[in-house]
Amino acid sequence: MNPNDYDIILGINNRHHHWTLVVIYPQEQRSLFLDPLGESKQDIQKCLQITRYG
C-alpha cells in the first residue's frame, strides 16, 4: 500500500473500552491524534514516531 495514493487514512484504536483516533493526511505529511479524554505528550510523541515518513 502506498499511503500517498490516499487523501486521508484513519486509524482507530480501542483499548480497554477507550478509543483514540489518528487521522493521517499523507499528501500533506501531517497527522492528527484525537483522544476524547485528552491527549498526553507521550501519546502525541508515539503517534508522531509511528506516522512519520522515512
Sequence and secondary structure as in RCSB ss.txt:
>XXXX:A:sequence
MNPNDYDIILGINNRHHHWTLVVIYPQEQRSLFLDPLGESKQDIQKCLQITRYG
>XXXX:A:secstr
  GGG S EEEEEEETTEEEEEEEEGGGTEEEEE TT   HHHHHHHHHHH   
